[in-house]
Each structure stands twice: as C-alpha cells, then as structure tokens.
Amino acid sequence: MTSPQLRPSSPSKSLVVALWANAALLAVIALLLVNRSSVPSFLPAAYAQNQPPIAGGAGVFVMPGQFKENVWGCYLLDVDAKTLCAYQYYPGEKKLRLAAARSYRSDVKLENYNTDPSPNEIKSLVEKQQAAPAAGGSGGAAAPAPVNEKDNSNK
C-alpha cells in the first residue's frame, strides 16, 4: 500500500485575515505604549508626585519610615502645631511607641546654622564670578575663587 502524498496546504483566507488583524492590534498597542502620556488614562497614575499624601488632612500628616535595617515606624507631622514626632514599631510586642518629638517652631527661623560654606561665602563667590567676565573681557566663565577650608575635625 502506498502512502498518500502530503502536499503543502495553502493557508485559508480566514487565517490570513486573523493574522493581519492580530498584527494590526499589536501595532495599535505599541503606539499606545509609545504615546501613553498623551492618552487619557482610566487608571490612577503610579507616580508619587501625582498622588495625594500618604495620609493626612487638617494639617496632620503621617508618613511611614525606616529608621534602621529591619526597624520600622512612622513620622507624624503636625503643621499647625509645628511639631514632628517619630514612632517606632516593636513587632514582638505589637506596639507603636513614641521615639522622639520635636517642635520646629524656632528651627525654621534660623537662616544659617551648621552649614559650610556659609550663604555669605556663596554670595561672594557668585559676585566674583559675575564680575570676572566683565573685567577680563574674554567672554568665558571664570573659575570660582577657592573656598577657605575650615578645620572640620571637631564636627
């Protein structure tokens, strides 16, 4: 008995149409992915700057925080009372305890505390830099003057 010869079958018209429809759909998806910022979204944005605060309202905000490796807690900021509190979570005890609290009412009145170089030194450097091209006439930006190094051993 002889085996029937297998001849290559020609693709059916419906299969060709389905493949072209699939290719067109993939092209539309690719275009949407490339231009997704210009396409209106029905899902919430996954960017932090577009989201409301983690938890807050009426001037009180709560933010989770990691204090050390495997040490977690949260920060509580009361804008009206100008107070920042830190709470640490103790998993063994299943308790949240106050770790620190501080009023920053006076802190925000400081203009220059524990900074190096000082804002006055920066202002002086900017003034020297702006005056140098006018005096030299070369048109290029002049290198800023060196900053006096201070002894930082006791900080």
C-alpha positions as CSV (number, residue, x, y, z in Angstrom):
1,M,0.0,0.0,0.0
2,T,1.4,3.4,-0.9
3,S,1.2,6.3,1.4
4,P,-0.7,9.3,0.2
5,Q,1.5,12.2,-0.8
6,L,1.4,15.2,1.5
7,R,1.2,18.4,-0.4
8,P,1.7,21.7,1.2
9,S,-1.7,23.2,2.1
10,S,-2.3,26.8,1.2
11,P,-3.3,29.0,4.1
12,S,-7.0,29.6,4.3
13,K,-8.3,33.2,3.7
14,S,-9.7,33.4,7.3
15,L,-6.3,32.5,8.8
16,V,-4.6,35.3,6.8
17,V,-7.2,37.8,7.9
18,A,-6.8,36.7,11.5
19,L,-3.0,37.1,11.3
20,W,-3.3,40.6,9.8
21,A,-5.9,41.6,12.4
22,N,-3.5,40.4,15.1
23,A,-0.6,42.4,13.6
24,A,-2.8,45.5,13.4
25,L,-3.9,45.1,17.1
26,L,-0.2,44.7,18.2
27,A,0.7,47.9,16.2
28,V,-2.1,49.8,18.0
29,I,-0.9,48.6,21.4
30,A,2.7,49.6,20.5
31,L,1.6,53.1,19.5
32,L,-0.4,53.4,22.8
33,L,2.7,52.4,24.8
34,V,4.9,54.9,23.0
35,N,2.4,57.7,23.4
36,R,0.9,56.8,26.7
37,S,1.4,60.2,28.3
38,S,-0.9,61.8,25.7
39,V,-3.6,59.1,26.0
40,P,-6.2,59.7,28.7
41,S,-5.8,57.2,31.5
42,F,-8.6,55.4,33.3
43,L,-6.2,54.1,35.9
44,P,-4.6,56.1,38.7
45,A,-1.1,57.3,38.0
46,A,1.7,55.4,39.6
47,Y,3.9,58.4,40.1
48,A,4.5,59.8,43.6
49,Q,4.2,63.4,42.6
50,N,0.7,62.9,41.2
51,Q,-0.6,61.2,44.3
52,P,-2.1,62.7,47.4
53,P,-0.1,62.5,50.6
54,I,0.1,59.0,52.2
55,A,-2.2,60.0,55.0
56,G,-3.1,63.5,56.1
57,G,-5.6,66.2,56.4
58,A,-6.4,69.2,58.6
59,G,-2.6,69.9,58.9
60,V,-1.6,66.5,60.3
61,F,0.4,64.1,58.0
62,V,1.6,60.5,58.7
63,M,4.4,59.0,56.7
64,P,5.9,55.5,57.1
65,G,9.6,55.4,57.7
66,Q,12.6,53.0,58.1
67,F,14.8,54.0,61.0
68,K,17.4,51.2,60.6
69,E,17.6,47.9,58.8
70,N,14.5,46.0,59.9
71,V,13.4,48.8,62.2
72,W,10.2,50.5,61.0
73,G,7.9,53.1,62.2
74,C,6.2,56.3,61.1
75,Y,6.6,60.1,61.3
76,L,3.8,62.4,62.3
77,L,4.0,66.0,61.2
78,D,1.5,68.5,62.7
79,V,1.8,71.6,60.5
80,D,-0.4,73.7,62.7
81,A,1.4,72.9,66.0
82,K,4.8,72.9,64.1
83,T,5.7,69.5,65.7
84,L,7.4,66.4,64.3
85,C,7.1,63.1,66.0
86,A,8.7,59.7,65.3
87,Y,7.0,56.5,66.3
88,Q,8.8,53.1,66.3
89,Y,7.0,49.8,65.8
90,Y,8.0,46.9,68.1
91,P,6.9,43.7,66.3
92,G,7.4,41.4,69.2
93,E,5.2,43.4,71.4
94,K,2.9,44.6,68.5
95,K,3.2,48.1,69.8
96,L,3.9,51.5,68.4
97,R,5.9,53.7,70.7
98,L,6.9,57.4,70.6
99,A,10.6,57.5,69.9
100,A,11.1,61.3,69.6
101,A,9.2,64.5,69.4
102,R,10.3,68.0,68.5
103,S,8.9,71.4,67.9
104,Y,10.4,73.0,64.8
105,R,8.7,76.4,65.5
106,S,12.1,78.1,66.3
107,D,14.1,75.9,63.9
108,V,12.5,77.5,60.8
109,K,13.6,80.9,61.9
110,L,17.3,80.1,61.5
111,E,18.8,81.2,58.3
112,N,22.3,79.8,58.7
113,Y,23.1,77.0,61.1
114,N,25.8,74.4,60.7
115,T,26.3,74.9,57.0
116,D,29.6,75.0,55.1
117,P,30.3,77.1,53.1
118,S,28.0,79.8,54.5
119,P,25.5,81.5,52.3
120,N,27.6,84.7,52.6
121,E,30.6,82.9,51.1
122,I,28.5,81.5,48.3
123,K,27.1,85.1,47.6
124,S,30.7,86.4,47.5
125,L,31.8,83.7,45.0
126,V,28.8,84.4,42.8
127,E,29.6,88.1,42.8
128,K,33.3,87.4,41.9
129,Q,32.2,85.1,39.1
130,Q,29.8,87.6,37.6
131,A,32.4,90.4,37.8
132,A,35.2,88.4,36.3
133,P,33.9,88.2,32.6
134,A,33.1,91.9,32.6
135,A,36.6,92.8,33.9
136,G,38.6,90.4,31.8
137,G,36.6,90.8,28.6
138,S,37.3,87.2,27.5
139,G,33.6,86.3,27.5
140,G,34.3,82.9,29.1
141,A,33.1,82.0,32.6
142,A,35.8,82.5,35.2
143,A,36.6,79.8,37.7
144,P,35.2,80.5,41.1
145,A,37.7,81.6,43.8
146,P,38.9,78.8,46.1
147,V,36.9,78.4,49.3
148,N,38.9,78.6,52.5
149,E,38.9,75.2,54.0
150,K,38.0,75.1,57.7
151,D,39.0,72.5,60.3
152,N,36.2,70.1,60.4
153,S,37.8,67.7,62.9
154,N,35.5,68.8,65.8
155,K,32.2,68.4,63.9
